[in-house]
Amino acid sequence: MKMDVSGLIGEIKAKQAISAADVMTLRKEIWPDGNISSDEADLLFQINDLGSDPSEEWLEFFVAAITEYVVNQAAPKGYVSDDNARWLMEKVDHDGTIESAAELELLVRTMEKATGAPEVLQDYVLKQIEDAVLTGKGPTRDGGSLQPGSISDSEVKILRRICYAPGSDGPGRISRSEADMLFRIKDATLSSENGKNWQTLFVQLVGNYLMAYGEYDMLCRAEATRLENFMDNTKPSVRRFFGRMKDSDVGGTFKNVFSSDIFGKKNAECGHINAVEQARKLTIVENSWLHGKIQADQNLDPLESALLDFIADGLAETGH
């Protein structure tokens, strides 16, 4: 540890508040180099668990420091390890729920900052938001309060951030489990006065799952580790290789290959367009999934109607 903060913890507990000055002291003494040790990460959670009314400065410092610890301080950077995922869930879990706005923001920010995260962490984060909507219990941001069986614009914003986060199923891609969750929330909130942006989000996200084209698959954590180790071990030789070929005939040939049309730029563009159009068509599996969801209650509700209109418009654009 860089300092003994036991006295500061006692002061924070006594006044039930974490001031901007307290945060400045912690930031200066614990996080001067941008690195957080496991002991320091535990300490920050200890402070956050005091039950005090946190300042905006504390929330931002706590979330930024712990996110850095979870996402970037275990190789390979950007990938949340299984151990870090378990540690994070244990720290924020209170009998199956999270209790503070700082912890909720921490989970969301972790998924946004991570390139990849274990499925168990993805499922845990989604469950926290779904439970908050269905039970009306749990922290929210952007003001307002939770009502059981309704979804506010605050929760809509959280769902948008989580579902589109790179650490979930990838940047801009919606998974089957996320689509299932959206239908459960939709069914549970049909009779409630929901946030004005809820229907739009539901249609966009489920439509993304059914019709969006994923241009690439991210490396898994194991592959990213191998690549990072390879690059670390070969950086000098890679630099020498490109340096030698810069002005050589081989270098010129190499450059010409990548600047020529040998890869068929026009054909590649056409292939990309065709792939996007093909993705818009519902597969047998996707059509069966959607049919089962809509027929589950033998009733076509307004959100499902809006979703079907969205799909029909998408198919019309491809001429189908």
Salt bridges, closest charged atoms under 4 A:
ASP22 OD2 - LYS15 NZ 2.86
GLU40 OE2 - LYS2 NZ 2.76
ASP42 OD1 - LYS91 NZ 3.05
GLU60 OE1 - ARG109 NH2 3.17
GLU68 OE1 - LYS113 NZ 2.96
ASP83 OD1 - ARG86 NH2 2.28
GLU103 OE2 - HIS94 NE2 3.27
GLU105 OE2 - ARG109 NE 3.03
GLU105 OE1 - ARG141 NE 3.07
GLU105 OE2 - ARG161 NH2 3.09
GLU112 OE2 - ARG161 NE 2.72
GLU130 OE2 - ARG184 NE 2.75
ASP131 OD2 - LYS127 NZ 2.57
ASP142 OD2 - LYS157 NZ 3.93
ASP180 OD1 - ARG176 NE 3.89
ASP180 OD1 - LYS293 NZ 3.18
ASP187 OD1 - LYS186 NZ 2.66
ASP217 OD1 - ARG173 NH1 2.93
ASP232 OD1 - LYS235 NZ 3.65
ASP301 OD2 - LYS186 NZ 2.80
GLU304 OE2 - LYS186 NZ 2.64
GLU317 OE1 - ARG280 NH1 2.66
